[in-house]
Amino acid sequence: QVQLVESGGGLVQAGGSLRLSCAASGSIYSIGTMAWYRQAPGKQRELVARISSAGDTNYADSVKGRFTISRDNAKNTVYLQMISLKPEDTAVYYCYQYVLGATWGSYWGQGTQVTVSS
């Protein structure tokens, strides 16, 4: 059984910064793609950033230049550094990891609230 635990959300003023973390635990042999998604009230969940096992990254246009995704394979952890936050970044942020346990599977974190005040 694999579990993802997120941390780092909170309330911040516009222009501020936050760093999200998501650690996987359990019987893990390897981890492929890691990613962050977000869902604002009344909107669909959207991809924010993604990082492959090789370290290749992709970002939503709305966060390019402001957000940075990174991973620590030794700690089974993915990070999202967010700077220059805007009110429109307000959402619940979910981490995702594609994990090889007994088999390959997709796993999600519980979600962490990020609120950016104007």
C-alpha positions as CSV (number, residue, x, y, z in Angstrom):
1,Q,0.0,0.0,0.0
2,V,1.4,3.4,-1.0
3,Q,0.3,6.7,0.6
4,L,1.1,10.2,-0.4
5,V,1.2,12.9,2.3
6,E,1.2,16.6,1.4
7,S,2.3,19.6,3.4
8,G,3.0,23.3,3.0
9,G,-0.3,24.9,2.0
10,G,-1.7,28.0,3.7
11,L,-2.7,31.6,3.4
12,V,-0.4,34.1,1.8
13,Q,-0.7,37.6,0.4
14,A,-0.4,38.3,-3.3
15,G,3.3,38.3,-4.3
16,G,4.2,35.9,-1.6
17,S,5.7,32.4,-1.7
18,L,4.9,28.9,-0.6
19,R,6.6,25.6,-1.0
20,L,4.5,22.4,-1.2
21,S,5.9,18.9,-0.4
22,C,4.5,15.5,-1.1
23,A,6.1,12.4,0.3
24,A,5.3,8.8,-0.7
25,S,5.6,6.0,1.8
26,G,4.9,2.2,1.7
27,S,6.3,-0.6,-0.4
28,I,8.0,1.4,-3.2
29,Y,10.4,0.1,-5.8
30,S,10.5,3.0,-8.2
31,I,8.6,6.2,-9.0
32,G,7.9,7.5,-12.5
33,T,6.2,10.7,-13.2
34,M,5.4,13.1,-10.3
35,A,3.1,16.0,-10.7
36,W,1.0,18.7,-9.1
37,Y,-2.6,19.5,-10.0
38,R,-5.0,22.1,-8.6
39,Q,-8.7,22.5,-8.4
40,A,-10.3,25.9,-7.8
41,P,-14.0,26.1,-6.6
42,G,-16.4,25.4,-9.5
43,K,-13.5,24.5,-11.9
44,Q,-12.1,21.2,-13.1
45,R,-8.8,19.9,-11.8
46,E,-5.9,21.1,-13.9
47,L,-2.3,20.1,-14.3
48,V,0.1,22.6,-12.8
49,A,3.5,21.0,-13.3
50,R,4.9,17.6,-14.1
51,I,8.4,16.1,-13.7
52,S,9.5,12.8,-15.3
53,S,11.9,10.3,-13.7
54,A,14.6,11.8,-15.9
55,G,13.9,15.2,-14.5
56,D,12.2,16.7,-17.6
57,T,9.6,19.2,-16.6
58,N,6.4,20.7,-18.0
59,Y,4.3,23.6,-16.7
60,A,0.9,25.1,-17.3
61,D,1.3,28.4,-19.1
62,S,-0.3,30.3,-16.2
63,V,2.5,29.3,-13.8
64,K,5.6,29.4,-16.0
65,G,8.3,31.5,-14.6
66,R,6.7,31.5,-11.1
67,F,6.5,27.8,-10.1
68,T,9.2,25.2,-10.0
69,I,8.7,21.5,-9.6
70,S,11.5,19.3,-8.3
71,R,12.0,15.8,-6.9
72,D,14.1,14.0,-4.4
73,N,14.2,10.4,-5.4
74,A,16.0,9.3,-2.2
75,K,13.1,10.7,-0.2
76,N,10.3,9.7,-2.6
77,T,9.2,13.4,-2.5
78,V,8.1,16.0,-5.0
79,Y,8.1,19.7,-4.3
80,L,6.4,22.7,-5.8
81,Q,8.1,26.1,-5.1
82,M,5.6,28.9,-5.8
83,I,6.7,32.5,-6.0
84,S,4.9,35.7,-7.0
85,L,1.6,34.1,-6.1
86,K,-1.6,35.6,-7.4
87,P,-5.2,35.4,-6.1
88,E,-6.0,33.2,-9.2
89,D,-3.6,30.6,-7.8
90,T,-6.0,30.0,-5.0
91,A,-7.1,26.3,-5.1
92,V,-6.7,22.9,-3.5
93,Y,-3.4,21.5,-4.7
94,Y,-3.0,17.7,-5.2
95,C,0.1,15.8,-5.8
96,Y,0.3,12.8,-8.0
97,Q,2.9,10.0,-8.3
98,Y,3.1,7.0,-10.6
99,V,4.6,4.4,-8.3
100,L,5.9,0.9,-8.7
101,G,4.8,-1.1,-5.6
102,A,3.5,-4.6,-6.2
103,T,2.5,-3.2,-9.6
104,W,2.6,0.2,-11.2
105,G,-0.2,2.5,-10.0
106,S,-1.4,6.1,-9.8
107,Y,-1.6,7.7,-6.4
108,W,-2.9,11.0,-5.2
109,G,-2.3,13.1,-2.1
110,Q,-5.1,14.3,0.1
111,G,-4.9,17.8,-1.2
112,T,-3.7,21.0,0.5
113,Q,-5.4,24.4,0.4
114,V,-3.5,27.4,-1.0
115,T,-5.2,30.7,-0.5
116,V,-3.8,33.9,-2.0
117,S,-5.3,37.1,-0.7
118,S,-5.2,40.3,-2.7
